Amino acid sequence: MRRQQLDAVLEGPKGAVFAALCRTLAFRRWPIAPDEDAVQGRRYGYQTGSVRRTGHVVEVVRPAALTLKEVLHDPPCRVSLTMRWRIEPLASGCTVRLGASYQLNHAAILRRHHWDERLRLNFRNQFTFLARNLKRDLKQV
């Protein structure tokens, strides 16, 4: 099992951060209406190029946590991924933590450095988009 841990401090109330996280994670996963957050048990699938992403929302603890399990298929590679997002309040803003664990099949193990870096970049991008969505939400209020 391979692991990556990332976190970021964001300015905003916990509820707004959670709503922005749901919108960020919904992109290329499931359709989301402005008044709808992630729903526990929701299944999703999306294909970009040769990579097919399938998964489901395992846990939703509003407004503190969200857990997704996904499988990335990029034949012959397959990556099983669990992402645990946690939001912890601070005196000013919140800390958002991502704990990701993943398993690579035999073909993906041969390219493990590629997958480690690809996932690291994807997770960093998620934090960037989370900050943008939060900023946009706070401007609208």
Secondary structure, DSSP 8 states (H G I E B T S, - for coil): -EEEEEEEEE-S-HHHHHHHHHHHHHTTT----TT----TT-EEEEEETTEEEEEEEEEEETTTEEEEEEEEEETTEEEEEEEEEEEEE-SSSEEEEEEEEEEE-HHHHTTHHHHHHHHHHHHHHHHHHHHHHHHHHHHH-
